[in-house]
């Protein structure tokens, strides 16, 4: 449960919450209802920290909540949405309160310009680190929420065991949740400052994981091999850098591997979320028996 002693305290002014199976038809019609303010607070990092909750927007994210077996503290929906989605509502835990809200009021609470009629409040997931991860994605100061969400969706598809976020964008902000299509809710995530990320990488090396960094050719790395020549089947940490500044070279040690994604010189570099896709999925390809020619273990 979010940071409160009970649902009525967590969401003042919403009335006594009813289970989703027997929702009370009292419609919230005022934007000044305290519930609207609490929902709007969850749009910001401070509000999420204080309440210990996330704001999920849209039918797809609620479907992912059900699929992952998570329990929302509250669902808010328009009467039209409620009428259209009886099966999804029936799949929610019976203890989840459902509050009907007028469409224009729900729009005031949401971050999207034209919400599809439903919001959910979910307790912030606790990091569930694997302990013996064989594939880790480490991100150094990734700033753009859309990039982060897209990248996390690919990481889930590629079978990543853990994600280490070295500063950068908040993975629990609504834009990241939407662009990840709910992958944020399924991935074990841990947020770290710069020294903590460096410490995690050191610990990974001592545990036998290879650290592989994606880089552009430069004086520091004049001739990095293409990513498909690397052996990704070993326990691995893939390290990706900031959209503008790139990877902090202080995170790397001499024994670490660097790879690159060859591409036309018509563009200087690839978007980090686009570049991550072939890197993350190459491990999956090699594990399925499609090993690269002349694979190397380092640079």
N, C-alpha and C positions, 0 to 999 in steps of 0.2 A: 504494500500500500504506500501511496505517496506520503510525504511528510505531514501527517496530521493524525489525530486519534480516531477519526472515523470519516466516512464520506460526507456527512452533512457539515462537519467542520472544514474539510478540505475544500468544499464548494459551497460557501455560504450563499443563501438566497435562492438556492435551487430547489428547496423543499425537501421533504423526506424522500430519498431515492427509492425507486421501485425496481425490482428485478426486471431484466429485459423482457422476460416472458409475460410480464403483466404490467406494462408501462402505464403510467398515469397520464391522461390526455391533457393535463394542464400545460398550456403552451407558454413558453417564455417569449414575450413579445417586446421587451424593452432592452435597449442597448445598455441601459444603466443598471441592469441586473448584475449583482456582484459576481455571479458565475461568469459573465462575459469578461469582466476584468481579470479574473483568475486565469481564464483561458488565454487572454491576450498576454498575460505575464509570461506564459510558457513559450512565447515567441522569442524571448530573450534569454541569454545564458544565465543571467542572474536569477530570473524567475525559475528556470529549470533547476538550478542549484538549490534555491530556497525551498521549493516544493518537492524536489526529488522526483520529478515527473517529466515526461515528454509529451508534446502535442503531435498527434498523428492526424493527417488530413487526407480524406478520400477513401473510397470503397476498397481500393486495392490494398492499401496499408492495413485496413481492418481485416481483410481476408488473410493477409500474411500473419497478423496477430493470432488469428484462429489456427492457421496452419502450423505455426510454431508452438502452439499450446500456451500462449501467454494470456494473462488475465488483466484486462483493462480495469482501471478504477472507475471509469465513467465513459459512457458513449452519449454524444449529443447529436441529434439528427433532426432534419425537417420532417414534418408529417408525410410529405410526398416520398421522401427517401424511405421512411419506415414502411410505408405501404408497398414499396417496390422490392424490399429486401427481407421478407419474412424468414427465408431459409438461413441467411447469414445471421440474423438476430437470434434465431433458434440455436445456432452453433456456439453462441457466446455462453460463458458460464452464467448460471442462474443468478449469481450474486452480483453481476455487473449492472449497475444502475443505468437506465436509459432515460434521458431527458429530451422531450420534444422542444424544438426551438424554431421560431419563424426564420424563413430563409434569409431575410435581410439582416437579422440579428446574428445568425451564424456566419454570414459573410463578414460582419464586423469583427468577429472573433478570429477568423481564419487569416492566414497569410496570403493565400491565393486569391486572385481577383474574382474568379468564378468557381467557388468550391462546389463539389458535386453533391453536397447535402449531408455530410457526416464528418464529425470530429471524434477522436478518442483520446483519452488521457491514460497514459501507461506509466507505471513506475519505471524509473531509469534502470535498465538492466545492469546487474553487477558483472564485472569482467569474469569470464569463465575460461581462464587460460588452460591450455591443453596439458602443460607440464612436460610432455615429451614431443613437442611439435616437430614435424618433419618439414614443414613449409611455412615460413613466416614472411609476411610483407611488412617492411619497415619504411615509413614515409617521413622524410625530413622537411618539415615546415610547409606542407601543402596548404595553400591558402584558399583556393577557389572551392566553394561548397559543391558546385555542380561537378567539377573534376573529381572531388573526393567521393561523392555519392556514386558516380559512374564507375570509378575505379573499385570501390568496395563491392559493387554488384558483380564485376568481373572476378574479383578475388573469391567471392563465394562460389561462383561457377567453376573456378579453377581448383577448388579444394584447399584453399589456404586455411591453415590451422589457427593462426593468430595474426592480428594486425597490431603493430606498434606505431602509434601516432606521435611523432616528435614535434610537439607544438602544432601550430597551424589551425585550420578550421575546426570548429566544434562538430563532431560527427553526429550529435543529437539535435542539431538545429533542423527546422522543418524542411529546408531546401535539400539538405543532405539526405534526410529520410526519404523524401520523394524521389530524388534522382537515383538513389540506390534501390528503389522499388522494394524497400523493406529489408535489404541485405544487412543493414546496420543492426537489426534486431537479432540476426542469427549468427553474426561473426563475433568471436571473442576479441574485444578491442581493449587496448590499454593506452591511456594518454600519458605522455612523458615530456619532461623538459629536455633540453639538449644534453646535459650531463647524464641524465637517466637513460636516454637513448644510447649514448656511447657506452654506458655500463652494460646495457642489455646486449649490445653487439659483442662486447668483450666476453660476456658470459656465454653467448652462443658459440663463439669461436672455441672457448675452452670445452664446451660440450660436444664439439665435433661437427658443428654446422659450418658449411661454407657460406661466406658473405659474398654476394654477387651484386655489383653496382652497375646500373645502366648509365652510360656517359656518352657525351659527344666527343669526337676526335678533337684534341687540343694539345697545346704544348705539354701539359701534364700527362695526357693519355694520347700519344700521337697515332697509335695504330691499334685500337681496341678490336678484338675479333668480333664477328657477327654473332648474335645471340644463339643461333642454331648450332654453332660449333661447340657450345659449352655443354657439359654433362649436368643436366638439371635433375637427374634421378637421385642424386645424393641429398641428404638433409640440407636445406638451403634457407638462407635469409636473403630475399630480394630487396635491395635498397634503392629507393627512388627519391629524387630531390625536388626542391622547390621549383615552381613553374618559371620564375624569372632568374633567380640566382643559381639554380641548379643544386647539385649536391655539395654539402660542406665536405671538402677533402679531408678534414680532420677526423671524420668518422671512419675513414678507411685505414687499413694497415697494409704493409708491404705484401703480405700473403693473400690478400683478398683478390677476387677476380673482378675484372671489368669487362663489360660487353657493350655492343652498340647495335642499333637497328639501322642498317644501310638504307638510304633513301635518296631520292633525287636532290641535287643541290639547288633546285628551284625554291626550296624552303630551307630555312636555317635549322629548324628543329621541329619535332612533333609535339602536339599537345600531350601532356603527361598521362592523361587518361587513355588516349589512343595508343601511346607507346606501351603502356602497361599490358594491354591485351595480348599481343604476341608473346611477351616475356612470360606472363603468368600461364598462358595456355601451352607454351612449349614444353613445360614440365609434364603436363597431361599427355601431350603427344608422344614424348619420349617414353613415358611410363607405359603407354599402350603399345609399344613396340616400334615406334617410328623414330629411332635414334638418329641423331645427326651424323653427317659424314665428318670423320676426323675430329671428333669431339675432344676438347681440351678442358682441363680442370682449373686453369688460371690464366693470367695474362702475362 
